[in-house]
Amino acid sequence: EKAGFDHFMLKEIYEQPKAYRDTMGSRIDPTGKKVVMNELKMTNEYIKSIQQVHIVACGTAYHAGMVGKSIIEKLARIPVETDVASEYRYRSPIITPNTLVVVVSQSGETADTLAALREAKRCGARVVAVTNVVGSSVAREADDVIVTWAGPEIAVASTKAYTSQLIAFYLFGLYLAQTLGTQDEAYIADVVAELKQLPEKVEQILEHAEVIKECAEQIATHNNLFFIGRGIDYAVVLEGSLKLKEISYIHSEAYPSGELKHGTLALIEEGIPVIALATQPDLFEKTVSNIKEVKARGAYVFGIHTTGETELGKAVDQMLEIPQTIPLLSPALSVIPLQLLAYYASLARGNDVDKPRNLAKSVTVE
Ligand code: F6R
């Protein structure tokens, strides 16, 4: 059942190249230059009327939604807000018929997410569900459904469902951009070409899992650590931090790199591990200076960056390289080492990786 892997989580991490390919599947036009989404019932006229997008989800799916915000804003130039589903209904969100609400749920059964969907519909919004389960409650009640073809996810800690949600957001973001004309055709073709290369690049990262395992064993001896990142990297470190907490029970916090000096820097002491994600070229210099701030206070820094960045290499204690892609697509690669880090840290601590304490795979109570 685990296909030779020690745990479902590891199996599911290694299934990601396939999950990416299956989720892209027939949604990429045979010319390879644009996206087709035949499952969407929304008209082009409707798409042109969208004034704002709300992305609502819980946990890991919420973190995918944070990346989704960057994707939709960058590609389609529509303002996007993200909300944790258990908060959404209670803040009187401004939902109008011109609001597109995107709910994200692997199981499609999360009670808070379903309640948010119903509230959105009650207010007259159109709802798109991004879900891994065909026929789930969320899929049945939404106006449109984008299925992530990750296949069944058994481990409590979500991995391939998260990355498939990212792929769904790339496809949907491109589709909106094509319809709205917010990006030229050549750029869209470039993004599509890069998307198609992601599965192979994930395979390259997985081939170097040994290096990440060593880092994880080092981290597993600590009780506290930090993740830092800027922009889209911040959304990814939030997910890396959740994954680590969830299965290794090591406390960590994810911070936007530039925010550390507004308080949290007080917690940086000799030997504390800091995992710094730096994949965005336009933010690179600033991130390096944030790394120097924590280094100067004794932190031990693991830097995750794309190949060819020597500047960072000099600033950190250990480097983990990921293959190059366009900056917007980097989350689909950079999260892989963070998943492996959580997995191996949990293993090093002798925890039940697939069934962490106090947690359930599907949360059907509010
Ligand atoms: C973390 C994790 C949870 C879920 C959350 C939402 O690894 O799996 O945070 O992401 O409970 O679940 P779904 O996506 O089924 O709505």
Boltz pocket constraint, residues with backbone or C-beta under 6 A from the ligand:
constraints:
  - pocket:
      binder: B
      contacts: [[A, 58], [A, 59], [A, 60], [A, 61], [A, 62], [A, 104], [A, 105], [A, 106], [A, 107], [A, 108], [A, 109], [A, 110], [A, 113], [A, 156], [A, 157], [A, 158], [A, 159], [A, 243], [A, 246], [A, 360], [A, 361], [A, 362], [A, 363]]
      max_distance: 6.0
